[in-house]
């Protein structure tokens, strides 16, 4: 078999494999349709945690859940799946407010570093910013 024919066969095989993954839903990005769905998805991984408030991002790919005691639950879409985490202000290595509706943060977690999140409401963005600020007091009244 000639080398150009072999290269063509391999390239066609790779293209067909990529197309098959795409058309069977492998490149789909999941979104959260509601706060209830975010709570339900979070409860699959953390059944003992109860959220008092849910903040959805404008693109519906991420939800931040207030869990009390200075903890925030996160449900974040990665491809067709959801990543869940519980973070505290101590887990945050960098925190900045963009415009009135945006918050950016980095986590010390090596499996997910955080990102920039845009909200439909400036109130939601400010609430998340306040929850993740390291100088915020915890439930015992001590500085975090």
Backbone bond lengths (Angstrom), bond angles and torsions (degrees), N, CA, C in turn:
res aa  C-N    CA-C-N  psi(-1)  N-CA   C-N-CA  omega(-1)  CA-C   N-CA-C  phi
1 X - - - 1.448 - - 1.526 107.68 -
2 X 1.313 115.14 139.17 1.459 118.86 -178.19 1.528 110.12 -79.30
3 X 1.313 114.54 153.17 1.462 120.72 -178.92 1.528 112.33 -61.81
4 X 1.339 120.63 -44.67 1.473 119.46 178.72 1.534 112.72 -60.55
5 X 1.323 118.04 -36.92 1.465 121.31 177.98 1.528 110.68 -66.85
6 X 1.326 117.27 -41.36 1.465 121.53 178.60 1.530 110.58 -63.52
7 X 1.331 117.62 -43.42 1.461 121.51 178.61 1.527 110.14 -62.28
8 X 1.325 116.99 -41.39 1.465 120.98 179.17 1.527 111.17 -64.08
9 X 1.311 118.17 -41.17 1.472 122.25 179.20 1.530 110.32 -64.66
10 X 1.326 116.80 -44.54 1.466 120.73 179.79 1.533 110.29 -64.48
11 X 1.328 117.51 -45.03 1.467 121.03 179.14 1.526 111.24 -61.25
12 X 1.329 117.34 -42.50 1.462 121.18 177.78 1.531 110.72 -64.11
13 X 1.322 117.42 -40.03 1.465 121.11 178.36 1.522 111.94 -63.09
14 X 1.324 117.00 -42.52 1.461 120.93 178.63 1.530 110.17 -65.64
15 X 1.333 117.18 -44.08 1.467 120.73 179.42 1.520 111.26 -61.81
16 X 1.315 118.16 -41.46 1.468 121.34 178.56 1.532 111.25 -66.44
17 X 1.318 117.26 -37.13 1.470 120.73 178.31 1.526 111.00 -65.50
18 X 1.328 116.58 -44.42 1.470 120.66 178.59 1.526 109.96 -63.29
19 X 1.317 117.14 -43.48 1.470 120.98 179.21 1.526 110.82 -62.66
20 X 1.322 117.52 -41.27 1.464 120.99 179.71 1.527 111.20 -62.55
21 X 1.337 117.25 -42.52 1.461 121.11 178.43 1.527 110.06 -63.61
22 X 1.322 116.76 -44.49 1.461 120.88 -178.80 1.531 111.69 -63.33
23 X 1.315 117.34 -47.93 1.461 120.61 -175.21 1.521 113.87 -76.33
24 X 1.317 118.07 -12.31 1.466 120.45 174.87 1.531 111.75 -97.84
25 X 1.345 116.56 10.64 1.461 120.46 174.60 1.508 114.95 97.19
26 X 1.305 119.32 6.12 1.455 122.10 -177.69 1.514 114.48 -69.14
27 X 1.326 118.25 -20.39 1.465 120.08 -179.94 1.533 111.82 -104.39
28 X 1.316 116.50 11.79 1.467 121.57 -179.57 1.524 110.57 -71.66
29 X 1.322 116.82 140.85 1.457 122.80 175.15 1.521 108.45 -105.34
30 X 1.318 116.32 123.03 1.462 121.18 179.57 1.520 110.51 -76.69
31 X 1.323 115.64 148.45 1.458 121.53 173.94 1.526 108.71 -132.29
32 X 1.312 114.61 160.54 1.461 121.86 178.21 1.519 108.08 -96.57
33 X 1.316 117.32 123.62 1.463 120.84 -176.64 1.522 113.09 -83.66
34 X 1.344 117.09 -19.90 1.461 119.41 -177.65 1.524 110.57 -162.75
35 X 1.322 115.41 168.64 1.458 120.63 175.01 1.526 110.42 -63.79
36 X 1.320 116.19 -35.70 1.467 120.14 178.36 1.516 112.40 -62.95
37 X 1.326 117.34 -40.29 1.463 120.41 177.56 1.528 110.16 -64.96
38 X 1.336 117.11 -39.95 1.460 120.46 178.44 1.530 110.50 -62.67
39 X 1.326 116.90 -43.90 1.461 120.47 178.35 1.523 111.24 -63.57
40 X 1.315 116.29 -41.60 1.455 121.00 179.95 1.533 111.25 -64.04
41 X 1.328 116.56 -43.98 1.468 120.35 179.75 1.519 110.50 -66.06
42 X 1.331 117.51 -40.18 1.455 121.47 178.54 1.532 110.28 -64.20
43 X 1.330 116.94 -39.37 1.466 121.93 -178.94 1.533 112.32 -65.68
44 X 1.331 117.94 -23.30 1.466 119.78 176.18 1.522 110.80 -62.26
45 X 1.328 117.31 -38.12 1.461 121.27 -178.79 1.523 113.27 -94.52
46 X 1.322 116.78 -27.33 1.467 121.67 -178.13 1.527 109.01 -131.86
47 X 1.330 118.17 73.29 1.473 120.77 -173.59 1.523 114.76 -65.58
48 X 1.318 118.75 -21.63 1.463 120.77 -177.87 1.525 113.58 -89.84
49 X 1.319 117.57 -1.22 1.467 121.45 -177.71 1.529 110.41 -96.12
50 X 1.326 115.84 137.29 1.463 122.11 178.61 1.529 109.09 -118.74
51 X 1.301 115.97 125.44 1.462 120.91 179.56 1.522 110.33 -89.86
52 X 1.336 115.39 137.84 1.463 119.96 177.10 1.521 111.79 -95.93
53 X 1.338 116.78 -21.20 1.462 121.42 178.83 1.519 108.66 -153.90
54 X 1.329 115.87 145.51 1.461 121.76 177.77 1.521 108.45 -124.36
55 X 1.325 115.83 130.78 1.474 121.99 176.58 1.516 108.12 -116.25
56 X 1.329 117.31 116.27 1.463 122.09 177.87 1.521 110.08 -94.96
57 X 1.320 116.94 141.79 1.458 120.32 174.88 1.528 109.07 -74.66
58 X 1.323 116.31 162.17 1.463 121.63 -177.11 1.523 112.07 -62.47
59 X 1.332 118.18 -32.38 1.468 120.59 179.66 1.527 112.59 -86.39
60 X 1.325 118.12 0.90 1.473 124.94 177.59 1.525 113.08 60.45
61 X 1.325 117.60 24.76 1.459 120.95 178.05 1.522 112.46 -97.74
62 X 1.349 117.71 -14.62 1.456 120.93 -177.01 1.522 109.80 -140.48
63 X 1.337 114.84 142.58 1.462 121.32 174.34 1.523 108.27 -130.03
64 X 1.324 115.33 140.83 1.450 122.38 176.93 1.518 107.39 -115.99
65 X 1.322 116.90 124.83 1.457 122.54 -175.35 1.522 109.94 -112.92
66 X 1.317 117.83 125.17 1.462 121.56 174.88 1.521 107.80 -75.86
67 X 1.334 116.37 122.15 1.461 121.34 -177.41 1.522 113.01 -108.24
68 X 1.319 117.78 -5.09 1.456 120.88 -177.53 1.521 110.62 85.44
69 X 1.320 115.61 167.93 1.468 123.24 179.73 1.532 111.96 53.97
70 X 1.353 116.84 34.15 1.456 120.97 176.00 1.516 114.96 73.26
71 X 1.332 117.81 22.26 1.461 121.21 -178.07 1.517 110.69 -116.51
72 X 1.328 115.35 144.61 1.455 122.65 178.10 1.530 107.97 -123.42
73 X 1.319 116.09 130.88 1.460 121.03 172.82 1.519 108.80 -92.10
74 X 1.318 116.26 144.44 1.463 120.94 179.63 1.522 108.92 -126.11
75 X 1.329 115.71 134.06 1.468 123.01 169.93 1.522 104.77 -121.63
76 X 1.328 117.28 116.90 1.466 121.96 -174.78 1.522 110.00 -130.38
77 X 1.321 115.82 132.35 1.463 122.28 179.86 1.521 110.55 -78.21
78 X 1.324 115.02 128.19 1.464 121.71 172.26 1.519 105.47 -129.95
79 X 1.321 115.63 104.60 1.467 119.58 -174.99 1.514 109.63 64.26
80 X 1.323 116.15 -129.51 1.453 121.19 179.98 1.512 113.60 -92.52
81 X 1.330 117.91 6.45 1.462 122.51 -176.88 1.516 110.65 -119.98
82 X 1.332 115.30 171.28 1.460 121.09 177.80 1.516 110.02 -121.10
83 X 1.316 115.67 135.30 1.454 123.67 173.26 1.524 106.63 -96.58
84 X 1.314 118.07 139.72 1.464 121.59 176.31 1.518 109.40 -125.73
85 X 1.314 116.28 143.55 1.454 122.94 179.82 1.518 109.58 -148.12
86 X 1.327 115.51 155.86 1.463 122.21 166.48 1.520 105.17 -116.63
87 X 1.332 116.04 126.26 1.462 120.37 179.85 1.519 110.01 -126.81
88 X 1.307 114.49 157.47 1.458 122.73 174.58 1.530 107.20 -125.12
89 X 1.311 118.32 168.07 1.469 119.29 176.88 1.535 113.13 -56.36
90 X 1.319 118.12 -27.40 1.474 121.31 178.76 1.526 112.60 -68.04
91 X 1.339 117.51 -23.22 1.463 121.68 179.61 1.527 112.23 -80.26
92 X 1.331 116.73 -14.01 1.460 121.88 -175.30 1.528 109.44 -88.14
93 X 1.351 116.27 123.27 1.459 120.56 179.54 1.523 112.09 -97.15
94 X 1.328 118.29 -22.26 1.466 122.62 177.44 1.524 107.99 -150.40
95 X 1.326 115.97 137.98 1.466 121.64 -177.92 1.522 108.71 -144.57
96 X 1.328 115.87 124.27 1.464 119.65 178.43 1.522 109.70 -141.03
97 X 1.320 114.81 150.13 1.455 121.07 173.44 1.521 106.61 -98.36
98 X 1.313 116.77 129.84 1.458 120.55 175.54 1.519 107.73 -82.89
99 X 1.325 115.72 -118.25 1.457 118.50 171.51 1.527 107.87 -76.88
100 X 1.302 117.94 -171.25 1.467 121.18 -175.66 1.524 113.14 -61.56
101 X 1.333 118.01 -24.85 1.465 121.52 -175.63 1.521 113.76 -105.91
102 X 1.322 119.44 7.61 1.461 121.42 -174.33 1.520 112.82 -122.94
103 X 1.325 114.83 145.85 1.457 122.50 175.25 1.526 107.22 -136.26
104 X 1.333 116.14 135.04 1.463 121.57 174.43 1.519 108.14 -120.34
105 X 1.315 115.38 139.38 1.459 118.53 174.47 1.515 110.66 -151.06
106 X 1.334 114.36 156.82 1.451 122.05 174.13 1.513 107.55 -121.55
107 X 1.336 114.91 143.83 1.457 120.94 179.49 1.524 110.12 -110.15
108 X 1.311 115.38 156.80 1.461 120.88 175.63 1.537 110.92 -75.85
109 X 1.318 118.56 -10.04 1.466 124.64 -179.63 1.528 110.25 -66.25
110 X 1.324 117.64 124.77 1.466 120.23 -178.44 1.527 112.54 -77.01
111 X 1.319 118.62 -14.60 1.469 120.25 -178.38 1.518 113.34 -88.90
112 X 1.322 117.55 -20.02 1.467 122.07 175.49 1.509 107.56 -154.67
113 X 1.299 116.91 121.96 1.469 121.91 -172.20 1.518 114.48 -92.17
114 X 1.336 119.42 -4.19 1.459 120.53 -177.83 1.514 110.38 100.43
115 X 1.329 117.87 -145.69 1.452 120.49 -179.98 1.515 111.87 160.14
116 X 1.324 114.66 -162.26 1.470 121.94 177.37 1.525 107.52 -109.89
117 X 1.322 116.12 130.67 1.453 121.26 -174.55 1.522 110.00 -126.17
118 X 1.323 115.74 128.59 1.461 122.12 -178.15 1.528 108.60 -110.20
119 X 1.322 116.14 131.05 1.454 122.87 -179.09 1.518 110.25 -110.74
120 X 1.320 116.40 155.37 1.463 120.84 175.36 1.522 110.52 -72.81
121 X 1.323 116.59 -23.35 1.464 122.20 -175.43 1.526 110.86 -119.94
122 X 1.310 116.80 133.31 1.463 121.05 175.04 1.529 110.37 -65.22
123 X 1.320 116.98 -28.39 1.468 121.50 178.50 1.529 110.80 -63.70
124 X 1.333 116.71 -42.47 1.469 120.52 177.89 1.521 111.04 -64.83
125 X 1.326 116.72 -43.29 1.470 120.45 179.59 1.531 110.30 -62.20
126 X 1.323 116.92 -44.77 1.461 120.60 -179.50 1.529 110.85 -66.77
127 X 1.330 117.38 -37.35 1.462 120.58 177.40 1.513 112.04 -62.13
128 X 1.334 117.13 -42.47 1.463 120.21 177.99 1.523 110.42 -67.52
129 X 1.306 116.92 -42.52 1.463 121.27 178.57 1.525 110.55 -58.21
130 X 1.324 116.64 -46.10 1.468 120.71 178.70 1.523 111.76 -63.47
131 X 1.326 117.34 -39.18 1.460 120.90 -178.48 1.525 112.46 -68.03
132 X 1.330 117.31 -31.18 1.460 120.46 -176.52 1.525 114.31 -95.27
133 X 1.331 117.49 -5.11 1.462 119.67 179.86 1.523 110.27 -66.77
134 X 1.339 117.11 131.00 1.464 119.96 -176.34 1.527 114.38 -67.91
135 X 1.326 119.52 -23.13 1.462 120.68 -178.14 1.517 112.65 -83.44
136 X 1.316 116.96 -1.07 1.467 120.86 -179.26 1.525 109.84 -68.51
137 X 1.305 118.70 143.80 1.458 122.15 -179.94 1.515 111.06 -77.31
138 X 1.330 115.49 146.59 1.468 118.89 174.75 1.518 110.05 -92.05
139 X 1.315 117.78 -174.76 1.467 122.13 -172.34 1.527 113.38 -67.66
140 X 1.335 118.67 -17.70 1.454 119.68 -179.52 1.519 112.42 -91.76
141 X 1.367 115.72 -2.15 1.441 119.51 177.90 1.513 113.48 90.61
142 X 1.346 117.95 -3.19 1.454 121.27 178.11 1.518 109.46 -85.82
143 X 1.295 116.66 151.90 1.469 119.96 176.41 1.512 108.77 -69.20
144 X 1.325 115.46 139.20 1.456 120.34 -178.91 1.507 110.40 -79.26
